[in-house]
Amino acid sequence: MGISAKDISADLKPEGSLRDIYVENTELSDWKTFLEGIQNRKESFGYAIAGTEKWQSDIPSVEELFRKYKKETPGIVRFQIANATAMCHFFVEEEIEINIDPRELESDDDLEALLAFLRWLGELLNRDVLLCHENWKEEGICTYDHKNRQLRLCEQSSAGNVGYAPPSPDFSVRERK
């Protein structure tokens, strides 16, 4: 059984912090697949150097993005998930991290689009995907379980009910009742 916008809405109420989407245990080939997939989506897409407002549609190679991050200011890939602008930073090759601002998720349709994106990303990379509170994997909201091809709520999901969720590849999840 899957989950819906109603199941995650309490965890996405704006309270000043972002939400993170993580794919762990990645390598350069996963990054390449991810960036090609994002560029092929119909939503708007752009690339910029962090700290600048100059957005471009042409993105450097993944290798170049990581080289720049290690030597200079990191690059950011920006794309849309419904009405929300998602920002992907190139921190480490072993983890894809995407930030979203919950203030931009204004409707159930936006939340359903976010869930669809998590599914899409998990299927694209054939990996688990975690949605959690900013910089806090232990405060998971939901995960896409690629082995079972479904979204599940994390054990502590829902506002005010914080628990522990182990990191991937086996996120601690529960079925919706």
N, C-alpha and C positions, 0 to 999 in steps of 0.2 A: 504494500500500500504506500502511496506517495504522500507528499505534503502539499499544502496550498499556501497562498498568501496569508490567510487567516492564522495559520500556524506560526508564522515568523514575524507577524506585524508588531508584536510587543517588543521583540528584540531589535527592531529597526526604527523605533521611535527616536527622533533626534534628542540627544542629550549632550551634544558638544563634541563627541568623538566620531571618528570615521568607522567604517566596517572594512575588514580585510577579507580577501579571498586568497587562499593559499593552495598551491599545488607543490607538493614536496618531492624530493628525490628526483629532480629533473636534471637534464643535461642539455647541451647545446642543441641537439636535434629536437628536443621538446620545445625549446624556445623558438626555433625556426618554424616548427609546425604551428605553434601558437600565433606567431606574428603573421604568417601566411594566412591562417584562418581568420584573424581579426581583419586583415586587409581585404579579405574576400566577403566579409559581412556587409550588409547594406547600410549599417549605421555609419555615422561620420567617424573619421579616423584622422589622427595627426601625430606628429612627432616634434618634440622640442627638447632643448637643453634645459635642465632644471634651472629655475630662477630667471628665465626669459619668457617673453610673451610671443616670441617668433615661432609660430607653428608651421610645419611643413608637411606635405603629404608623402614625400619620399623619405623612406626610413633607411638608415644604414644597415649593413649586415649585423647579425647578432654578435659576431666576433668583434666588430668595430664598436658596437654599443658597450660591450663589456670592457674593451680596451680603453675607451673614453672614460668609463666610470672609474677605472683604476688609476688613470692619469689625470683626469680633469673632472669637471662637473658632470654628474650623471645625466643621461637622457631619460626622457619620460615618453611613454606612448600613451596617448589619450584616445578613448573611444567611447561610444555611447552604449549604455544598457537602458533602453527605453529613455526616460527623461534624465537619467543620472549619467554624469560624466565619470567614467572609470579612468584611473591613472595607474599605469604599470611602471614600476621602477626597476632598474637593472642592478639590484644589490648583489646577488650571488647567483651563480649558474645553477646551483642545486635547488633553487626554490623560486617559483613564480609567485609574486605578491602583487595584488591589485587592490587599490583603495577605492572605496565609494563613499559618498557623503549621504547619509540616510535622509537628510533634509530634501534631497532631490528625488526621493522615492515617495511620491505624493499620493499614489493610488494603489488599489489592489492590482490593477493592470501592470504598474511599474514593478510591484513585488513578484508577480507572475513572470514578468520578463527577466527579472533577476534569477528566479528559479530555473527558467529555461536556459539562461546563460550558463549556470552552474552545470546543468545536464550537458549542454553543448560542449563545454570545456572538458568535462570528464570523459565524454565520448571521443572527442577530438584527440586527446592525449592518452586515453586508456589508463587514466589514473583517478584516484580519489581527489575530491575538491572540497575544501573546508571554507565555510563562511563563518566568521567570528567577529568579536569585538576587537577594536583596534589594538594591534600588537599583543593580543592575548589569546593565543591558540587554546589555552585552557578554558576559555569562556566561549566555546563553540556555540553556534546557533543551529546550523545544519551542515550536512555533508552529502556529497554525491558519492555513492558507493559504486565504483565502476564494475566490480565483480558481479554485483546483483542488479546493476543498471537501474538504481533508484535513489531518490533523495530521501534522507532520513533526518529526523531531529536529533541533535546531540542530547545527551542525558540531562544536562542542566539547562536546556533551552527554555526560554520564557523569562521575561523581566523579573529580576529579583531572586531567581532561583539558580544561583551560581554554584557549580560543582567543578569537577575535574574531567576533562576529556583528553585522553592520551593522544599524542600526535599521530599522524598517518604513518604507515599505510593503513592501520586498523583503527580509525577514529571510533571512539565509543559512541554508539548510536542506539536509538530505540525507535520502534515503530510507533506511528501515531495511533492512538486508540480511538 
